[in-house]
Each structure stands twice: as structure tokens, then as C-alpha cells.
């Protein structure tokens, strides 16, 4: 194999180490910087393949937890788990191959090192990430901005969201490439620009886009610690109901109590007596609002929905809007669906919730709800803001087993708090259950894979970040404008 393909594969591994749980954030810019260097030093054929191998290794190794979800937890055949990981990895790698081609083509056309590294390459990288974040339902896993959740670069998120962080990280990668490829003067200028970005990023962190309103409130986040293999066993049903009901006593006098996604493994219409008991327990324990996951059915169609129910100061039901492909709906022919049923794998579609739904409310405090991986699509939550004062996410990451997928997901969840300047209350079945502050810092988290109640405090927040106002539109337009202005500059100075 060509040595550039091997080095690119290694860069894919290093890129993975930039994300949780490893958190070596600088490796993201270093890996991308290497890929940018290839665009300026190697022919397009090698560049495209190198980018492809980079992403193929990244996703094949970084998504190994799908093997756990499909085979270990769900009992699907090993070959099916491997095949699906391979298909998804190849599909994701094609996005990066396209990015490599476009950057390489641009340099071949314009022959401008600084323009390519600092304007064109970061913008193309950021736009490709944005594109794969929504096309075909979207899969923004390993968007580079998430690797910067614990660095100063995350302070750009309230301005332009995760893709602005990715763009800034891309510029840093371009500067590293310029330092490596350029002459002494260019290297010094590149280093100076890199230091400037870090300083500006630090200073952005001293600015508060949102403000607390009212007094601090108390919260109890309940983590059931129930393994997915046991969750739906008939022998565990009553134990699960009793576990969550008893947690209300441990959460006594909390303003807010949150249970995980489908904490109650059943359909609400079949559990009316239990739910009445829960309402009484909420009142007896002086809890103002309980939010929890349960399955519900549509009265007209009878279809099942993945829902968040609230009891207390507001009694309503939120239905999950962004469903998981091949988990909650199956875009496959009936013959494939029948085959999935025959081998005992999930195969039934659930009903999608309406795009616009009423928000849960605690007195005058409005809550922006999300279920499971809905919280990795930041722009889809913006319809709640600026009215919403708080983020609540319920998740069942037990599907991931003891892989590092839960940490990756939690890293993405934290970015939603940073983007909106709100507290995030996150309750999961096995982890990561945590209270996240508006700057992304973790106030507290429960020990994973245990039954526990995490107690803490939070402030309702008011105000709007620029991202709340403009969403992804601002950064997407900015990156496109960069490409356009770069083209005009080249056209002015070079006859094309």
C-alpha cells in the first residue's frame, strides 16, 4: 500500500484520539493539517484515496460499538454487525474523499498556498461536515468541533454552533500546515495567527451571552443502571417499576426529577394504575415536576411513539421527532423487514412526533426536551429558543454496552449547552447521567452502570446567543462567502 495511505490511516486513528474518552484535542488539528498538506504536495488521485482511508479507519474503529448494539445486545448475527459497520464507514468516507478532491482541485487551479490552507480548505471541510450532518437523516458523529468541547475553541459555539468550531479548528489546521510548508516568514506569521486565534478564543469565554433568572432550583437525575439485555424481560418488569417509584422518595422535595428514555418499559395506556400511583408519589414527596420516558400510542393509528411524559406542574407528553434509522424506523422493503423479524431483530417503525410541540413547564420556566440522539442535531432544538430556559435530555445508552460511545454522545450533548447558554439536565439508563453548565462544564455526573440518584442545582437562563438567533445559517453563509471571495481574489490576481 502507498505510504501516504498508511500515514492517512494512522491520522484517522490519531483523529479518533482527539474525541472522548481520550480527549487529546490537539490531535484533531494535527491530523487535519496533515491531510491539508497532502492536498498541496500530492496529485489528486493520491489525495482522494488518502482522505478515504483516513475516514474509513476513523469510522470503522470509532463505531465499533455498533457491533455491541447489533450483536451483543440485540443478538443479531456477527456478519450483519460487521457488514453494517463497513457500509456506514464507507459511506462516511466518501464525504471526506469529496473534501479531499475539492481542496486538491482548488489548489491545482489557483496555485495559492495561503489561500488554499487558510480560506478554501477550512471552508470546504466545514461545509462537508455540515452537509453530512443533515443529508439522509444526518450523522454528525466525529464532526471535528466536538473534539474541542474542553478547549478554548468551544467558545465559538455560542456564535456559530458546532460547525463554526469545526471551521475555526480547520483554520488552525491550515496554519499548522502553513508553518510546516512555508518559508521562515510564513511560518512566523502562521504561528502568530495561531496564537491570536487562541487568545481570541480565550477572551470569548469571558463573555456571557445569557443570564440566570430567578433562584437556583434543585434537580435529581435518576439512573436505573439496567442492562439492555434485561430491560424487557418479564421477570424484570415489576422490579423496574418499583425501582423508579422508590427513587421519588430519594428525590424528595426536588424541584425537578428526571428519569431516562423509556425508563418504564411499557405502553402508557397499559399502565394507568401505575401512573396514577406515580402522580400521588410526586405530590407526597413535594416534587414540582417529574419528566420520564415511556412508550405511548397514537389514538387514531395505534402506532407506538417514543415519548417523554411530565407529571406535576405541567402534565403533557413530548414525542420524539428525529427517529433513529434502523433502530426506530426501517427504510427497507417488506422482504428485508420480514427477514429482520425472523432473526429476532427490531423491525417495526414507530411514529414520528410533530415538528412543533408544546414545551414542558415548571411554573414560568420552559424546558426544551429531547430524547436520545436528538440532542446531536443542534439546529433542530433551536425552535424552542429563546423562550426555553433549560435543556432536558433523556437517553438510553445501554445499547452501547461498556464501549466509549456513551462518552462520545455525552461530548456532543455538552455542546448543546454551550451553543444555547443553558443548563443541560441529562438522565440516562446506564450513563452518562450529568448536570452540564451553560459553558459546558460538568457540575456533576453519576457513576456509569450503577443505580444512582444524582442531585444538584441549576439556574433557569434567559437571553439569546447568536447561534440561537441565526442557527447554522450564519456559519454556512460565512464559509460560502469565504470561498466566493477567495475565488474573486484569485480571479483578480491570476487570469483564469
Secondary structure, 3 states (H helix, E strand, C coil): CCHHHHHHHHHHHHHHCCCCCCCCCHHHHHHHHHHHHHHHHCCHHHHHHHHHHHHHHHHHHHCCHHHHHHHHHCCCCHHHHHHHHHHHHHHHHHHHHHHHHHHHHHHHHHCCHHHHHHHHHHHHHHHHHHHHCCHHHCCCCCCHHHHHCCCHHHHHHHHHHHHHHHHHHHHHHHHHHHHHHCCHHHHHHHHHHHHHHHHHHHHHCCCCCCEECCCCEEEEEEECCCCHHHHCCHHHHHHHHHHHHHHHHHCCCCCEEECCCCCEEEEHHHCHHHHHHHHHHHHHCCCCEEEEEEEEECCCCCCEEEEEEEEECCCCEEECCCCCECCCECCCCHHHHHHHHHCCCCCCCCCCCCCCCCCEEECCEEEEEEEHHHHHCHHHHHHHCCCCCEEEEEECHHHHCCCCHHHHHHHHHHHHHHHHCCCEEEEECCCCCEEECCCCCEEEECCCCCCEEEEEEECCEECCCHHHHHCCHHHHHHHHHHHHHHHHHHHHHCCC
